[in-house]
Amino acid sequence: MKDGPTVITVRLKETYDSLLGAYGPQHWWPAQSAFEVMVGAVLTQNTAWSNVERAIKNLKQAKLLTLEAVTHCSHEILAEALRPSGYFNVKATRLKNLCALIMALGLEESRALDTHALRTALLSVNGVGPETADDILLYAYDRPVFVIDTYTRRIFSRLGLMSGKESYEVVRALFETHFVASAAIYNEYHALIVRHAKQACQVKPRCSACILRSKCPFGDK
């Protein structure tokens, strides 16, 4: 006899269904190309998405939103275009580092790599951490990896499914083991988590507006 689904599996599925039912499809990631997703993943570090949009608009206006253009652009010109995203000199260096890897692999050729090999390559880039790498894998390469961010930790620790102190890889493994799904569904789940965290499960939670409240121990405190 096969074992039935675990409690965590059931809870993750129930949470996904509840969020999707409440908010509907989110249509993420907001970008017009795979390369734009990569750029956004680097620029969104330590800033609001509205600032990323301003920086990407600068890149488009300067005709710098291509792999080749960023690679051959001077650091100074690129950094100035990225100024709205904050830490623009650091992000210009990180973006050039990422582009150097993609140029070496080949943008289309990199799609032939298996997910583990591609993730390892991305993590070898100075300035690309697990969350940025997984953003790129999920949203630019359509790989079924679950992106873990501050919102994920906040919501699911309050729901009692984790302590919130686990390492990135432990939390990612929890989702990918207990909620096996396609890249499209992981994409949707992550987007719904972000939506719910901004709308209800904020740093100071708005429990009265939370559609998960009935199954959230934190809401009773």
Secondary structure, DSSP 4 states (H G I P E B T S, - for coil): ------HHHHHHHHHHHHHHHHH--------SSHHHHHHHHHHTTTS-HHHHHHHHHHHHHTT--SHHHHHHS-HHHHHHHTGGGSSHHHHHHHHHHHHHHHHHH-TTGGGGS-HHHHHHHHHTSTT--HHHHHHHHHHTT--------HHHHHHHHHTTS--S-S-HHHHHHHHHHHS---HHHHHHHHHHHHHHHHHTS-SS--GGG-TTGGG-GGGG-
